[in-house]
Amino acid sequence: MGQPWLTFTLVFAAVWLLYGLRVTANAMRGREGLRRLGVRGTRTAGEVARGPRREGTVVHPAQVRYRAGAHAQTYRRPPLNADRHTLRAGHEVILRYDPEDPRRVVVVRTQSSFSPSTYLACGLLLCLFGVGLGVWSLM
């Protein structure tokens, strides 16, 4: 073990690579909402009108309030991907809805998160950093 910095650098590179893979996997799960919607959708802003609640053995998902459609009608619906986000009453959310059926909506991001595309870009950059650090340490 004549070069202890090499071992440290390779371990450090592996940690960054694994962390980047984890962030990338979480971003891909975040993009699942758009797959549930089935179309690209139209982006709009809204707010969480009611958080998730439990009545006996039944769990009701959170409801979001948003304006959509040709006449800017206000809807109050549970999103298709309510299980993927922490939705607290009063928080602002960015949504995508189906233009043909504005009652179908998914949450893209909340007040406390970034968009899945941002997470995907960050995850890929972290992976590249880990690989680059490993290659640099072996040169």
C-alpha positions as CSV (number, residue, x, y, z in Angstrom):
1,M,0.0,0.0,0.0
2,G,2.5,2.6,-1.2
3,Q,-0.2,5.0,-2.3
4,P,-2.9,5.4,0.3
5,W,-4.4,8.4,-1.6
6,L,-5.3,6.0,-4.5
7,T,-7.5,3.9,-2.3
8,F,-9.1,6.9,-0.7
9,T,-9.8,8.5,-4.2
10,L,-11.2,5.3,-5.6
11,V,-13.6,4.9,-2.6
12,F,-14.6,8.5,-2.9
13,A,-15.3,8.1,-6.6
14,A,-17.4,4.9,-5.9
15,V,-19.4,6.8,-3.3
16,W,-20.2,9.7,-5.8
17,L,-21.1,7.2,-8.5
18,L,-23.5,5.3,-6.2
19,Y,-25.1,8.5,-4.9
20,G,-25.5,9.7,-8.6
21,L,-27.2,6.4,-9.4
22,R,-29.5,6.7,-6.5
23,V,-30.5,10.3,-7.4
24,T,-31.1,9.1,-11.1
25,A,-33.3,6.2,-9.9
26,N,-35.4,8.6,-7.8
27,A,-35.7,11.0,-10.7
28,M,-37.0,8.2,-12.9
29,R,-39.6,7.3,-10.3
30,G,-40.6,10.9,-10.2
31,R,-41.2,10.9,-13.9
32,E,-43.7,8.0,-13.4
33,G,-46.5,10.5,-12.9
34,L,-46.3,11.6,-16.6
35,R,-46.5,7.9,-17.6
36,R,-49.6,7.6,-15.5
37,L,-51.2,10.6,-17.2
38,G,-50.4,9.0,-20.6
39,V,-49.9,12.4,-22.4
40,R,-47.5,15.2,-22.1
41,G,-50.2,17.4,-20.5
42,T,-50.5,21.1,-20.0
43,R,-48.6,22.7,-17.2
44,T,-50.4,24.7,-14.6
45,A,-50.0,25.9,-11.0
46,G,-52.3,25.0,-8.1
47,E,-52.4,24.3,-4.4
48,V,-53.1,21.5,-2.1
49,A,-56.7,22.0,-1.0
50,R,-56.9,19.1,1.5
51,G,-54.1,16.8,2.7
52,P,-54.5,13.0,2.9
53,R,-56.8,11.8,5.6
54,R,-57.9,8.6,7.2
55,E,-61.5,7.7,8.0
56,G,-61.6,4.4,9.7
57,T,-59.9,1.9,7.5
58,V,-60.3,4.1,4.3
59,V,-57.4,6.4,3.4
60,H,-58.5,9.4,1.2
61,P,-55.7,10.9,-1.0
62,A,-54.9,14.6,-0.9
63,Q,-56.8,16.9,-3.2
64,V,-55.4,19.7,-5.3
65,R,-57.2,22.8,-6.6
66,Y,-56.2,24.2,-10.0
67,R,-57.6,26.0,-13.0
68,A,-57.6,24.2,-16.3
69,G,-59.4,24.0,-19.6
70,A,-60.6,26.4,-22.2
71,H,-62.7,28.4,-19.8
72,A,-60.2,28.2,-16.9
73,Q,-62.6,26.2,-14.8
74,T,-61.5,25.4,-11.2
75,Y,-61.1,21.7,-10.4
76,R,-60.5,20.1,-7.0
77,R,-59.3,16.5,-7.6
78,P,-56.9,13.9,-6.2
79,P,-53.8,13.6,-8.5
80,L,-53.1,10.3,-10.1
81,N,-49.6,10.2,-8.4
82,A,-50.7,11.4,-4.9
83,D,-48.8,8.5,-3.4
84,R,-45.4,9.8,-4.7
85,H,-45.5,13.2,-3.1
86,T,-45.9,14.6,0.4
87,L,-48.8,16.9,-0.1
88,R,-49.7,19.2,2.8
89,A,-52.7,21.5,2.8
90,G,-51.9,25.0,1.5
91,H,-48.7,24.2,-0.3
92,E,-48.2,25.3,-3.9
93,V,-47.7,22.6,-6.5
94,I,-46.9,22.4,-10.2
95,L,-49.3,20.1,-12.1
96,R,-49.8,18.7,-15.6
97,Y,-53.3,17.9,-16.7
98,D,-54.7,16.1,-19.7
99,P,-56.1,18.8,-22.1
100,E,-58.8,16.4,-23.3
101,D,-59.9,15.5,-19.8
102,P,-58.8,18.3,-17.4
103,R,-60.0,16.2,-14.4
104,R,-57.0,13.9,-14.9
105,V,-54.0,15.5,-13.2
106,V,-50.5,14.6,-11.9
107,V,-48.2,16.5,-9.6
108,V,-44.9,17.4,-11.2
109,R,-43.3,19.1,-8.2
110,T,-44.1,20.5,-4.9
111,Q,-42.9,23.5,-2.8
112,S,-40.2,21.3,-1.2
113,S,-38.9,19.5,-4.3
114,F,-37.4,20.1,-7.7
115,S,-38.8,18.8,-11.0
116,P,-37.8,15.3,-12.0
117,S,-35.8,16.6,-14.9
118,T,-33.6,18.6,-12.6
119,Y,-33.0,15.6,-10.4
120,L,-32.2,13.5,-13.5
121,A,-29.6,16.0,-14.7
122,C,-28.0,16.3,-11.3
123,G,-27.9,12.5,-10.9
124,L,-26.2,12.1,-14.3
125,L,-23.7,14.8,-13.5
126,L,-22.9,13.1,-10.1
127,C,-22.3,9.8,-12.0
128,L,-20.0,11.4,-14.5
129,F,-18.1,13.1,-11.6
130,G,-17.6,9.7,-9.9
131,V,-16.4,8.0,-13.1
132,G,-14.2,11.0,-13.9
133,L,-12.6,11.0,-10.5
134,G,-12.0,7.2,-10.7
135,V,-10.4,7.5,-14.1
136,W,-8.3,10.5,-13.0
137,S,-7.0,8.6,-9.9
138,L,-5.9,5.7,-12.0
139,M,-4.0,7.8,-14.5
